[in-house]
């Protein structure tokens, strides 16, 4: 099964963020788990999709329990963009590209 990787730029575009935001998150130890190959940083698409599913579920729950007008709900949506901790996929498999193992966490 091929492992799909996203570059920092690709992830930034997907999330509607600046690349520097992802760099700052990495330096603070928050945000998505990432892998480095030399100087390049990669994110597993599986991790990103798991995060997106979680965010959608959280937003649906907030909308269902909130007794708020639509503008208030929109502001809630925009306030959820910054991860407060490292995101990880439970049971994530070691990641490799070619013969290079990139499963080591550079922040550890």
Rosetta blueprint (number, residue, H / E / L):
1 X L
2 X L
3 X L
4 X L
5 X E
6 X E
7 X E
8 X H
9 X H
10 X H
11 X H
12 X H
13 X H
14 X H
15 X H
16 X L
17 X L
18 X L
19 X H
20 X H
21 X H
22 X H
23 X H
24 X H
25 X H
26 X H
27 X H
28 X H
29 X L
30 X L
31 X E
32 X E
33 X L
34 X L
35 X E
36 X E
37 X E
38 X L
39 X L
40 X E
41 X E
42 X E
43 X E
44 X E
45 X H
46 X H
47 X H
48 X H
49 X H
50 X H
51 X H
52 X H
53 X H
54 X H
55 X H
56 X H
57 X H
58 X H
59 X H
60 X H
61 X H
62 X H
63 X H
64 X H
65 X H
66 X L
67 X L
68 X L
69 X L
70 X H
71 X H
72 X H
73 X H
74 X H
75 X H
76 X H
77 X H
78 X H
79 X L
80 X L
81 X L
82 X L
83 X L
84 X L
85 X L
86 X E
87 X E
88 X L
89 X L
90 X L
91 X L
92 X L
93 X L
94 X L
95 X L
96 X E
97 X E
98 X L
99 X L
100 X E
101 X E
102 X L
103 X L
104 X L
105 X L
106 X L
107 X L
108 X L
